[in-house]
Amino acid sequence: SVEDQATADERIPVLLDTPAAVRFISAEPLLGPVDLFPTCAYNAPGDGELVWKGPDWVIVGGESGSKARPFDLAWSRSIRDQCREAGVPVFVRQLGANPIVAFREPHWSLAGTCSDDTHYDVALRHRAGADPSEWPDDLQVQEWPS
């Protein structure tokens, strides 16, 4: 389980050293941005081509429950993009009970309310944000490892 960069840096190397048929990261509840490449990839000697050393699958999601911490959709998009670059399946499980869109992101088309000067609170009907039909199209990604 990876919640933020500190837990990714600590736990992913242990995961990659563990013998398993399929290794996966559960990035939930995701509480901050995570860069997978420092621990999951390296540049091949000579040609410098990126070599992915794991995991085989990444699951990402926000926190559910009445006291859920904010889940910035940019964090999910970043993991999705990293997985696509590495050719790794990614499964967006839920946006959580408190999804937000920070102002650095393009405005999301579903109705949201501006709660302060830093982000929009995203309005979802499903309490855990687990209904993909309510999500932006680009986050409706639920891939499985082969």
C-alpha positions as CSV (number, residue, x, y, z in Angstrom):
1,S,0.0,0.0,0.0
2,V,1.3,3.4,-1.0
3,E,-0.3,6.6,0.2
4,D,2.3,9.2,-0.7
5,Q,5.9,9.6,-1.9
6,A,7.4,8.7,1.4
7,T,5.6,5.4,1.7
8,A,6.3,4.7,-2.0
9,D,10.1,5.2,-1.5
10,E,10.0,3.0,1.6
11,R,7.7,0.2,0.5
12,I,8.1,-0.3,-3.2
13,P,11.7,-1.6,-2.9
14,V,10.5,-4.2,-0.4
15,L,7.7,-5.2,-2.8
16,L,10.2,-5.6,-5.7
17,D,12.4,-7.8,-3.6
18,T,9.5,-10.1,-2.7
19,P,9.1,-13.2,-4.9
20,A,5.7,-13.2,-6.5
21,A,4.0,-14.1,-9.7
22,V,2.3,-10.7,-9.9
23,R,3.4,-7.7,-7.9
24,F,1.0,-4.7,-7.6
25,I,0.8,-1.4,-5.8
26,S,-2.4,-0.4,-4.1
27,A,-2.1,3.4,-4.2
28,E,-5.1,4.0,-1.9
29,P,-6.0,5.9,-0.1
30,L,-3.7,8.2,-2.2
31,L,-3.0,11.3,0.0
32,G,-0.4,13.0,-2.2
33,P,1.4,12.8,-5.5
34,V,3.6,9.8,-6.2
35,D,6.4,9.4,-8.7
36,L,6.9,5.7,-9.4
37,F,9.9,6.0,-11.7
38,P,12.7,6.5,-9.1
39,T,11.9,3.1,-7.5
40,C,10.3,1.2,-10.4
41,A,12.5,2.0,-13.4
42,Y,16.1,2.6,-14.4
43,N,18.0,3.6,-17.5
44,A,19.7,0.7,-19.3
45,P,23.4,0.9,-19.5
46,G,24.7,2.0,-22.9
47,D,21.5,3.2,-24.6
48,G,19.8,4.7,-21.6
49,E,16.5,3.2,-22.5
50,L,14.0,3.1,-19.7
51,V,13.6,-0.3,-18.2
52,W,10.6,-1.0,-15.9
53,K,11.4,-3.4,-13.1
54,G,8.0,-3.5,-11.5
55,P,5.2,-3.6,-10.4
56,D,2.9,-5.5,-12.8
57,W,-0.2,-3.6,-11.9
58,V,-1.2,-0.4,-10.0
59,I,-4.5,0.3,-8.3
60,V,-5.3,3.9,-7.4
61,G,-8.1,5.5,-5.4
62,G,-9.2,8.1,-2.9
63,E,-10.2,7.6,0.7
64,S,-13.8,6.8,1.6
65,G,-15.7,7.5,4.8
66,S,-17.0,10.6,6.5
67,K,-13.6,11.9,7.4
68,A,-12.0,11.3,4.1
69,R,-9.0,13.5,3.3
70,P,-8.9,15.3,-0.1
71,F,-8.0,13.3,-3.2
72,D,-6.6,15.5,-5.9
73,L,-7.6,14.1,-9.3
74,A,-4.2,15.2,-10.6
75,W,-2.6,12.5,-8.5
76,S,-4.6,9.8,-10.1
77,R,-3.9,11.2,-13.6
78,S,-0.2,11.3,-12.9
79,I,-0.1,7.6,-11.9
80,R,-2.3,6.7,-14.9
81,D,0.2,8.5,-17.2
82,Q,3.2,6.9,-15.6
83,C,1.7,3.4,-16.0
84,R,0.9,4.1,-19.6
85,E,4.5,5.2,-20.2
86,A,5.7,2.0,-18.6
87,G,3.1,-0.3,-20.3
88,V,1.7,-1.2,-16.9
89,P,-2.1,-1.8,-16.4
90,V,-3.7,0.7,-14.0
91,F,-7.1,0.3,-12.3
92,V,-8.8,3.5,-10.9
93,R,-11.0,2.0,-8.2
94,Q,-12.6,5.1,-6.7
95,L,-12.3,8.8,-6.4
96,G,-13.1,8.7,-2.7
97,A,-15.5,10.7,-0.6
98,N,-13.6,14.0,-1.0
99,P,-12.3,14.3,-4.6
100,I,-11.0,17.8,-5.5
101,V,-9.7,19.5,-8.6
102,A,-6.9,21.9,-7.9
103,F,-6.8,25.1,-9.8
104,R,-3.6,24.0,-11.6
105,E,-5.8,21.4,-13.4
106,P,-8.2,22.3,-16.2
107,H,-11.7,22.8,-14.9
108,W,-13.6,19.5,-14.7
109,S,-16.9,19.5,-16.6
110,L,-19.1,18.0,-13.9
111,A,-20.6,20.4,-11.4
112,G,-18.4,21.3,-8.5
113,T,-18.4,23.9,-5.8
114,C,-15.5,26.3,-5.1
115,S,-14.8,25.9,-1.4
116,D,-11.8,28.2,-1.2
117,D,-9.2,29.8,-3.4
118,T,-7.2,26.6,-4.1
119,H,-9.6,23.9,-5.4
120,Y,-13.0,22.8,-6.5
121,D,-14.8,20.2,-4.4
122,V,-16.2,17.6,-6.9
123,A,-19.9,16.7,-6.6
124,L,-20.5,13.0,-6.8
125,R,-23.6,11.1,-5.9
126,H,-21.8,7.8,-4.9
127,R,-20.5,8.3,-1.3
128,A,-17.2,6.6,-2.0
129,G,-16.8,8.0,-5.5
130,A,-16.9,4.5,-6.8
131,D,-19.2,5.0,-9.8
132,P,-17.0,5.3,-12.9
133,S,-20.0,6.8,-14.8
134,E,-19.6,9.9,-12.6
135,W,-15.9,10.4,-13.3
136,P,-14.1,12.4,-16.0
137,D,-13.7,10.2,-19.1
138,D,-9.9,10.1,-18.8
139,L,-10.1,8.5,-15.4
140,Q,-12.5,5.7,-16.3
141,V,-9.6,3.3,-16.6
142,Q,-9.9,-0.2,-15.1
143,E,-7.3,-2.4,-16.6
144,W,-6.1,-5.8,-15.4
145,P,-2.7,-7.5,-15.6
146,S,-2.4,-10.4,-18.1
